[in-house]
Structure formats: structure tokens, C-alpha cells
Amino acid sequence: MTTRPARGGQHPTMDQVAEAAGVSRATVSRVINGAPSVDAKIREIVQRAIADTGYVPNVAARSLVTRKSNSVALVISEPDRPYDTSSSTGSSPTRTSAGSPPAPPARCARTTSTW
């Protein structure tokens, strides 16, 4: 009873897991989220259906519903050197031959946003 991948290369859905297990979509959700109210036999049937179909929860969809991304953002600001990207690019020109600060890199915003 393997249906991977389903519908034109797409991954199996919770609905397909529910159909394979003979339970509701809500029951599949409860098993995935580890709810203690699910009977052990039902939990085993659903887990077998998850394995058989190759279902993998969609992390992006989950983060939209829970409003949690489990990600960390790192923002570093140096007000005295706003265009210096040496920490991200490895180069460190701090002065030009004329003694003035160099022009900001053309891709400064892109470079710092890819961390």
C-alpha cells in the first residue's frame, strides 16, 4: 500500500494518510501532534499509514498555523560603519586611496540578508 509520491509528484497529504488508515483527518493530526487521547491501536494504525504513504509534515504550513518558525535571526549593526560588509564577505577596505570611506558595495543589502 505505497502511494509515494502522489498526484503528479506531490507528497502525500494528511487526507491520504487518513484514507489509508481508515480514520479522520483530525485523528491523523492528533497522532502527528502526540495527543494522549488517541487509542494505542489507532495510533499504531495511523503511524503505519504514515510510513506506508511516505507522509512528511510540511514545515512551512505548520509554521503558518502555529505562528512559530523555530528560526533564529541575527542582526548586527555597527552605526559607525554602516556599509562595511567585511564580516560577511571577508574583505575589509575601510579607506580609499583618497582617504575617504569607500562607496557602499553594490550588493550590500543582498549580502547581509543571506546570512
Secondary structure, 3 states (H helix, E strand, C coil): CCCCCECCCECCCHHHHHHHHCCCHHHHHHHHCCCCCCCHHHHHHHHHHHHHHCCCCCHHHHHHHHCCCCCCCCCCCCCCCCCCCHHHHCCCCCCCCCCCCCCCCCCHHHHHHCC
